Amino acid sequence: MIDISHAGTFKLGDRTVNRLGYGAMQLAGPGVMGPPKDRQATLAVLREAVASGVNHIDTSDFYGPHVTNQIIREALHPYPRELTIVTKIGALRGTDGSWNKAFSAEQLTQAVHDNLRNLGLDVLDVVNLRAMFDVHGPAEGSIEAPLQTLADLQRQGLVRHIGLSNVTSKQVAEARRIATIVCVQNQYNLAHRADDALIDELAATGTAYVPFFPLGGFSPLQSDELASVAAQLGATPMQVALAWLLQRSPNILLIPGTSSVGHLRENLAAASLRLPADALQTLNRIGATSR
């Protein structure tokens, strides 16, 4: 059995989670729409993840939509006490597969209730408000009104902790005037390092940073330097990319996603991979040239 404890733990609100978790987006069908080709395989991945020590699962009811949460419930409910499920609201899927802003109080409230129902929960551990001023990345715009709605839902006892997704440093500061923010989830990986300063800022306050697309997302990381380091260490490039993130900062929590048990095991094995100083220097140059 793979031991992911080597990656350490970090606080996510009042929960302590292993730094190597799992992202559920790939459990849905192509384009994150509709059911998966092999539902039994997705159930097996989730059960293998939890059996391997994963206690942080990231999801959303707009994956599918509804599909991933229903699969999580089928695979794992009743949930282990130590499992923390993080979801997000603020977007809706169009019938054409588009990702659309859903920031009204009614839409946000409905989204929380949809997540509760499909996950089979009475309260959500962590809910990230996803900013949608630009679908492809953080863009400025006030998140005060939607965050006030989410804070109201927290006061009603439907949400324990609040996080943010796809946000700027300015929006994080704005949010902190309204609610306690336990995590920020933005795109970040070895080659996409726009959030370097934000990660350090959050680390100083003990706030978790959760990079989505840690392996490049729909366009997997490709780099001769990455492949060379992996070959020298007897690891796969994706394991090296995950290990680099774990060593980048102690407040980084990883949620690599897959619908394959084999790939899951490969990802989790990165917890035991320690990158030497010369490898880190080589890998850091990838990010420096991509910014």
TABELDA-V982317 format. One record per residue. N is the residue number from 1. RES is the residue in one small letter. PHI is phi in radians with two decimals (999 if undefined). PSI is psi in whole degrees, 0 to 359 (* if undefined). OMEGA is omega in radians with two decimals (NA if undefined). Layout:
N;RES;PHI;PSI;OMEGA
N;RES;PHI;PSI;OMEGA
//
This chain:
1;m;999;137;3.12
2;i;-1.24;137;3.12
3;d;-1.84;106;-3.11
4;i;-1.56;1;-3.13
5;s;-1.15;340;3.13
6;h;-1.08;337;3.14
7;a;-1.36;347;3.13
8;g;1.50;184;-3.11
9;t;-2.27;169;3.09
10;f;-2.71;155;3.14
11;k;-1.43;133;3.03
12;l;-2.16;95;-2.97
13;g;1.15;233;3.10
14;d;-1.67;11;3.13
15;r;-1.86;144;3.02
16;t;-1.82;123;-3.08
17;v;-2.13;153;2.99
18;n;-1.17;142;-3.05
19;r;-1.23;342;3.08
20;l;-1.82;109;-3.12
21;g;-2.00;209;-3.07
22;y;-2.54;135;3.07
23;g;-1.84;130;-2.95
24;a;-1.61;1;-3.02
25;m;-0.98;322;-3.07
26;q;-1.32;0;3.09
27;l;-1.30;339;3.10
28;a;-1.38;180;-3.13
29;g;-1.33;186;-3.12
30;p;-0.96;138;-3.12
31;g;1.23;16;-3.10
32;v;1.04;37;3.12
33;m;-2.26;136;3.04
34;g;1.31;184;-3.08
35;p;-1.35;160;3.09
36;p;-1.29;162;3.10
37;k;-1.16;326;-3.08
38;d;-2.31;93;-3.09
39;r;-1.10;322;-3.14
40;q;-1.10;325;3.11
41;a;-1.15;321;3.13
42;t;-1.18;322;3.09
43;l;-1.09;320;-3.13
44;a;-1.13;321;3.13
45;v;-1.09;313;-3.13
46;l;-1.10;316;-3.12
47;r;-1.18;323;3.08
48;e;-1.14;320;-3.14
49;a;-1.05;310;-3.11
50;v;-1.16;321;3.10
51;a;-1.11;334;-3.13
52;s;-1.54;1;3.08
53;g;1.85;0;3.09
54;v;-1.16;125;3.11
55;n;-2.24;22;3.09
56;h;-2.44;109;3.13
57;i;-2.04;131;3.13
58;d;-1.84;134;-3.08
59;t;-2.66;185;2.98
60;s;-2.89;149;3.12
61;d;-1.32;349;3.05
62;f;-1.55;7;2.94
63;y;-1.47;110;3.13
64;g;2.22;301;-0.22
65;p;-1.21;160;3.10
66;h;1.31;340;-2.96
67;v;-1.10;308;-3.03
68;t;-1.13;320;3.13
69;n;-1.12;321;3.12
70;q;-1.16;323;3.10
71;i;-1.19;317;3.10
72;i;-1.02;316;3.14
73;r;-1.11;315;-3.14
74;e;-1.10;322;-3.06
75;a;-1.36;324;-2.87
76;l;-2.17;347;-3.11
77;h;-1.37;135;0.00
78;p;-1.23;138;-2.98
79;y;-1.33;145;3.02
80;p;-1.02;145;-3.08
81;r;-1.04;328;-3.07
82;e;-1.46;355;-3.09
83;l;-1.40;129;3.05
84;t;-1.93;122;3.12
85;i;-1.87;124;-3.14
86;v;-1.92;129;3.12
87;t;-2.18;178;-3.14
88;k;-2.51;153;3.12
89;i;-2.36;167;3.14
90;g;2.12;355;-3.13
91;a;-2.38;158;3.02
92;l;-2.33;148;3.07
93;r;-1.63;134;3.03
94;g;-1.42;162;3.13
95;t;-1.11;341;3.11
96;d;-1.57;6;-3.13
97;g;1.55;1;-3.12
98;s;-1.22;158;3.10
99;w;-1.88;116;-2.99
100;n;-2.10;148;3.14
101;k;-1.15;137;3.10
102;a;-2.44;76;-2.96
103;f;-1.86;357;-3.11
104;s;-1.22;158;3.13
105;a;-1.02;321;-3.13
106;e;-1.16;317;-3.13
107;q;-1.16;318;-3.13
108;l;-1.18;319;3.11
109;t;-1.12;316;3.11
110;q;-1.08;321;-3.13
111;a;-1.11;318;3.10
112;v;-1.08;316;3.14
113;h;-1.18;326;3.07
114;d;-1.11;316;3.11
115;n;-1.10;317;3.12
116;l;-1.04;313;-3.08
117;r;-1.16;312;-3.04
118;n;-1.29;334;3.06
119;l;-1.51;345;-3.12
120;g;1.28;41;-3.10
121;l;-2.10;157;3.03
122;d;-1.66;337;3.11
123;v;-2.58;143;-3.14
124;l;-1.63;132;-3.10
125;d;-1.04;305;-3.13
126;v;-2.46;134;3.04
127;v;-2.14;121;3.07
128;n;-1.59;131;2.97
129;l;-1.49;117;3.13
130;r;-1.61;119;3.08
131;a;-1.29;140;-3.06
132;m;-2.25;32;3.08
133;f;-1.20;333;2.99
134;d;-2.51;123;-3.09
135;v;-1.09;328;-2.97
136;h;-1.55;352;-3.13
137;g;3.04;173;-3.13
138;p;-1.04;141;3.07
139;a;-2.59;146;-3.06
140;e;-1.18;151;-3.13
141;g;2.79;147;-3.08
142;s;-1.27;134;3.08
143;i;-1.92;15;-3.06
144;e;-1.05;310;-3.06
145;a;-1.10;309;3.13
146;p;-1.12;326;-3.14
147;l;-1.22;327;3.05
148;q;-1.07;321;3.09
149;t;-1.10;315;3.14
150;l;-1.13;321;3.09
151;a;-1.12;324;3.07
152;d;-1.11;319;3.11
153;l;-1.16;327;3.06
154;q;-1.13;316;3.14
155;r;-1.13;333;3.10
156;q;-1.35;353;3.11
157;g;1.54;12;3.14
158;l;-1.57;343;-3.08
159;v;-2.36;130;3.11
160;r;-1.45;311;-3.04
161;h;-2.34;155;-3.10
162;i;-2.08;137;3.03
163;g;-2.26;180;-3.13
164;l;-2.28;154;3.10
165;s;-2.47;143;3.08
166;n;1.07;47;-3.02
167;v;-2.15;163;3.07
168;t;-1.68;167;3.09
169;s;-1.07;323;3.12
170;k;-1.11;320;3.12
171;q;-1.20;326;3.06
172;v;-1.08;315;3.13
173;a;-1.11;319;3.10
174;e;-1.08;317;-3.10
175;a;-1.13;323;-3.10
176;r;-1.17;343;3.06
177;r;-1.39;349;-3.08
178;i;-1.91;321;-3.04
179;a;-2.66;163;3.01
180;t;-1.33;126;-3.11
181;i;-1.83;121;-3.06
182;v;-1.69;344;-3.14
183;c;-2.80;156;3.03
184;v;-2.23;132;-3.10
185;q;-2.12;107;3.13
186;n;-2.29;167;3.05
187;q;-1.25;130;3.12
188;y;-2.87;136;3.06
189;n;-2.82;186;-3.07
190;l;-0.94;325;-3.07
191;a;-1.81;345;-3.08
192;h;-2.05;94;-2.91
193;r;-2.14;35;-3.14
194;a;-1.12;338;-3.06
195;d;-1.68;18;-3.12
196;d;-0.91;311;-3.10
197;a;-1.16;321;-3.13
198;l;-1.14;320;3.11
199;i;-1.02;315;-3.13
200;d;-1.15;322;3.11
201;e;-1.09;316;-3.14
202;l;-1.21;322;3.12
203;a;-1.04;323;-3.11
204;a;-1.15;337;3.14
205;t;-1.85;7;3.12
206;g;1.23;27;-3.12
207;t;-1.74;134;-3.12
208;a;-1.23;143;3.01
209;y;-2.10;126;-3.03
210;v;-2.10;99;-3.11
211;p;-1.31;125;2.97
212;f;-1.59;160;-2.98
213;f;0.96;48;-3.14
214;p;-1.12;341;3.12
215;l;-1.95;16;3.09
216;g;1.79;349;3.10
217;g;1.22;231;-3.08
218;f;-1.25;346;3.07
219;s;-2.16;88;-3.05
220;p;-0.94;147;-3.12
221;l;-1.00;133;3.09
222;q;-2.28;121;-3.12
223;s;-2.80;131;3.08
224;d;-1.09;321;3.13
225;e;-1.11;318;3.12
226;l;-1.10;316;3.14
227;a;-1.12;322;-3.14
228;s;-1.16;315;3.12
229;v;-1.08;317;-3.14
230;a;-1.06;316;-3.14
231;a;-1.09;319;-3.14
232;q;-1.12;327;-3.07
233;l;-1.66;357;-3.11
234;g;1.17;34;-3.13
235;a;-2.18;173;3.05
236;t;-1.53;156;3.09
237;p;-0.98;322;-3.12
238;m;-1.21;325;3.06
239;q;-1.11;319;3.13
240;v;-1.15;318;3.13
241;a;-1.09;321;3.10
242;l;-1.23;318;3.12
243;a;-1.10;323;3.10
244;w;-1.07;317;3.12
245;l;-1.11;318;3.14
246;l;-1.09;326;3.14
247;q;-1.52;347;-3.13
248;r;-1.11;316;-3.13
249;s;-2.87;141;-3.07
250;p;-1.19;345;3.14
251;n;-1.56;3;3.12
252;i;-1.45;125;3.05
253;l;-1.93;130;-3.06
254;l;-1.74;141;3.10
255;i;-2.35;55;3.11
256;p;-1.08;140;-3.11
257;g;-1.95;152;3.07
258;t;-2.88;157;3.03
259;s;-1.91;14;-3.10
260;s;-2.10;130;3.09
261;v;-1.08;321;3.12
262;g;-1.07;314;3.12
263;h;-1.18;325;3.08
264;l;-1.02;311;-3.14
265;r;-1.08;321;3.11
266;e;-1.09;316;3.13
267;n;-1.10;314;-3.07
268;l;-1.15;331;3.13
269;a;-1.13;342;3.11
270;a;-1.11;340;3.14
271;a;-1.05;332;-3.08
272;s;-1.69;0;-3.07
273;l;-1.60;120;3.12
274;r;-1.90;124;-3.09
275;l;-1.55;127;3.09
276;p;-1.24;166;-3.04
277;a;-1.01;319;-3.11
278;d;-1.17;325;3.10
279;a;-1.17;319;3.11
280;l;-1.07;319;3.13
281;q;-1.08;318;3.12
282;t;-1.11;315;-3.11
283;l;-1.20;323;3.13
284;n;-1.08;330;3.13
285;r;-1.18;333;3.10
286;i;-1.07;312;3.14
287;g;-1.17;324;-3.11
288;a;-1.12;324;-3.12
289;t;-1.44;345;-3.08
290;s;-1.63;348;-3.08
291;r;-1.52;*;NA
//
